[in-house]
Amino acid sequence: MMRPDRAAGVWRCTSCGKEVPLGRGVEVRQTEASGRGKVAVVEVKHVTLPKTEETCPKCGNGEAYWVLRQTRGSDEPETRIFECTKCGHKWREYS
């Protein structure tokens, strides 16, 4: 069985140790014949969030997805949460 290891950025098989890179918005498929049948891993990410011109502090990419969340009291402004379209790094902006 393949399990994600997000720190290493890979899917890792719990029995044989084989590694497959985690995908970002694409399908990752690894099929291998074994004594018990086949093993398939699929990761699909459909992004429907709006994009904006915002510089990623991690990789310097100039485009990010954004969403507003009410993370503090109702009398406080919303928190803007960004996710880089290139590396997936997330950061917040408070008003």
FITOR-899167 format. One record per residue: chain; y, z, x of N, C-alpha, C in turn. Coordinates in pm, whole numbers, padded with zeros to 5 digits. Layout:
# FITOR-899167
- chain,nyy,nzz,nxx,cayy,cazz,caxx,cyy,czz,cxx
- A,Y,Z,X,Y,Z,X,Y,Z,X
...
***
This chain:
# FITOR-899167
- chain,nyy,nzz,nxx,cayy,cazz,caxx,cyy,czz,cxx
- A,-00118,00000,00085,00000,00000,00000,00123,00000,00089
- A,00219,-00085,00057,00342,-00093,00133,00445,00002,00073
- A,00511,00078,00159,00615,00171,00116,00742,00142,00196
- A,00861,00156,00131,00984,00127,00205,01019,00239,00303
- A,01059,00200,00423,01114,00292,00521,01257,00246,00543
- A,01351,00303,00464,01489,00256,00464,01559,00283,00597
- A,01520,00388,00666,01583,00418,00796,01554,00306,00896
- A,01432,00253,00894,01394,00145,00985,01423,00008,00925
- A,01448,00002,00792,01478,-00123,00725,01356,-00212,00704
- A,01239,-00149,00685,01116,-00226,00670,01028,-00169,00560
- A,00935,-00254,00510,00823,-00207,00429,00712,-00176,00529
- A,00643,-00062,00513,00537,-00024,00606,00408,00004,00528
- A,00298,-00058,00573,00167,-00036,00511,00117,00102,00550
- A,00072,00180,00452,00026,00317,00479,-00111,00320,00546
- A,-00188,00212,00535,-00321,00216,00596,-00327,00145,00732
- A,-00261,00029,00746,-00272,-00043,00874,-00145,-00036,00960
- A,-00031,00004,00901,00093,00015,00978,00174,-00113,00990
- A,00129,-00222,00927,00202,-00349,00934,00340,-00331,00873
- A,00442,-00399,00931,00580,-00387,00885,00633,-00523,00841
- A,00712,-00521,00731,00777,-00640,00678,00923,-00601,00653
- A,01021,-00682,00695,01162,-00646,00675,01196,-00630,00527
- A,01282,-00531,00497,01334,-00515,00362,01427,-00631,00332
- A,01426,-00678,00208,01513,-00789,00170,01642,-00739,00109
- A,01745,-00820,00117,01873,-00791,00051,01900,-00903,-00048
- A,01857,-00885,-00172,01883,-00983,-00274,01791,-01104,-00271
- A,01683,-01095,-00197,01585,-01203,-00191,01447,-01148,-00219
- A,01354,-01236,-00243,01217,-01193,-00268,01143,-01187,-00135
- A,01074,-01076,-00111,00994,-01058,00009,00850,-01052,-00037
- A,00767,-01139,00014,00628,-01141,-00030,00538,-01147,00092
- A,00446,-01052,00102,00347,-01048,00209,00212,-01035,00141
- A,00131,-01137,00153,-00002,-01135,00091,-00104,-01149,00202
- A,-00204,-01064,00197,-00302,-01063,00303,-00439,-01031,00243
- A,-00539,-01108,00279,-00674,-01082,00230,-00732,-00962,00303
- A,-00799,-00875,00231,-00864,-00759,00292,-00994,-00735,00218
- A,-01066,-00635,00257,-01193,-00603,00193,-01177,-00562,00048
- A,-01059,-00514,00010,-01037,-00466,-00127,-00961,-00565,-00213
- A,-00930,-00681,-00162,-00854,-00779,-00241,-00726,-00816,-00170
- A,-00621,-00838,-00246,-00493,-00880,-00189,-00387,-00774,-00211
- A,-00290,-00770,-00123,-00177,-00679,-00132,-00051,-00765,-00138
- A,00035,-00741,-00237,00160,-00816,-00249,00275,-00718,-00264
- A,00386,-00745,-00197,00506,-00664,-00206,00619,-00755,-00249
- A,00691,-00717,-00354,00802,-00798,-00403,00922,-00708,-00423
- A,01036,-00748,-00367,01162,-00676,-00388,01265,-00779,-00429
- A,01320,-00762,-00549,01421,-00855,-00598,01543,-00774,-00640
- A,01660,-00815,-00594,01782,-00745,-00630,01876,-00846,-00694
- A,01902,-00830,-00823,01995,-00917,-00893,02130,-00846,-00897
- A,02228,-00901,-00831,02359,-00838,-00826,02449,-00904,-00929
- A,02497,-00825,-01024,02587,-00875,-01127,02723,-00807,-01120
- A,02748,-00736,-01012,02876,-00665,-00995,02986,-00762,-00953
- A,03111,-00729,-00986,03223,-00812,-00941,03244,-00798,-00791
- A,03304,-00900,-00729,03334,-00899,-00586,03485,-00892,-00565
- A,03522,-00839,-00449,03663,-00832,-00413,03677,-00850,-00262
- A,03798,-00877,-00218,03826,-00887,-00075,03852,-00746,-00023
- A,03755,-00692,00047,03764,-00557,00104,03686,-00559,00234
- A,03741,-00504,00341,03676,-00508,00472,03576,-00394,00486
- A,03454,-00429,00522,03348,-00330,00542,03375,-00252,00671
- A,03377,-00119,00666,03402,-00041,00787,03286,-00046,00887
- A,03168,-00088,00842,03052,-00092,00931,03039,-00225,01004
- A,03045,-00339,00930,03021,-00469,00994,03144,-00559,00999
- A,03252,-00524,00928,03375,-00603,00931,03376,-00720,00834
- A,03273,-00734,00751,03268,-00840,00651,03385,-00823,00554
- A,03441,-00932,00506,03561,-00925,00423,03537,-00931,00273
- A,03413,-00912,00227,03384,-00920,00084,03290,-00806,00045
- A,03316,-00747,-00072,03234,-00635,-00118,03222,-00637,-00270
- A,03110,-00583,-00318,03094,-00557,-00461,03168,-00428,-00490
- A,03215,-00408,-00614,03285,-00284,-00647,03249,-00237,-00786
- A,03264,-00106,-00808,03241,-00044,-00939,03330,00080,-00946
- A,03374,00116,-01066,03453,00237,-01087,03365,00343,-01150
- A,03374,00466,-01101,03298,00578,-01156,03391,00699,-01170
- A,03370,00773,-01276,03446,00897,-01297,03369,01009,-01228
- A,03401,01039,-01102,03326,01137,-01024,03390,01275,-01026
- A,03514,01282,-01071,03585,01412,-01075,03622,01442,-01219
- A,03714,01532,-01241,03755,01569,-01376,03815,01453,-01453
- A,03814,01463,-01585,03863,01353,-01668,04014,01331,-01653
- A,04085,01431,-01603,04229,01415,-01582,04261,01357,-01443
- A,04157,01325,-01364,04173,01265,-01231,04139,01116,-01239
- A,04195,01035,-01149,04162,00891,-01150,04017,00864,-01107
- A,03969,00744,-01141,03832,00705,-01107,03816,00689,-00956
- A,03691,00689,-00911,03657,00663,-00772,03608,00519,-00763
- A,03662,00442,-00669,03614,00306,-00647,03502,00311,-00544
- A,03388,00255,-00579,03274,00250,-00489,03250,00105,-00451
- A,03245,00079,-00320,03226,-00056,-00268,03089,-00067,-00201
- A,03030,-00189,-00205,02907,-00219,-00133,02926,-00354,-00064
- A,02908,-00356,00067,02925,-00477,00146,02825,-00584,00102
- A,02872,-00708,00085,02784,-00817,00044,02695,-00864,00159
- A,02728,-00827,00281,02651,-00871,00397,02548,-00766,00442
- A,02593,-00644,00470,02502,-00542,00526,02458,-00436,00425
- A,02522,-00430,00307,02481,-00334,00205,02540,-00194,00222
- A,02626,-00176,00322,02689,-00044,00344,02775,-00007,00223
- A,02769,00120,00182,02847,00167,00067,02952,00267,00114
- A,03071,00257,00055,03177,00353,00085,03263,00373,-00040
- A,03341,00480,-00039,03424,00517,-00155,03570,00511,-00120
- A,03649,00491,-00224,03795,00494,-00209,03849,00580,-00323
- A,03919,00686,-00289,03977,00775,-00389,04124,00740,-00409
- A,04173,00749,-00531,04314,00720,-00558,04398,00844,-00541
***
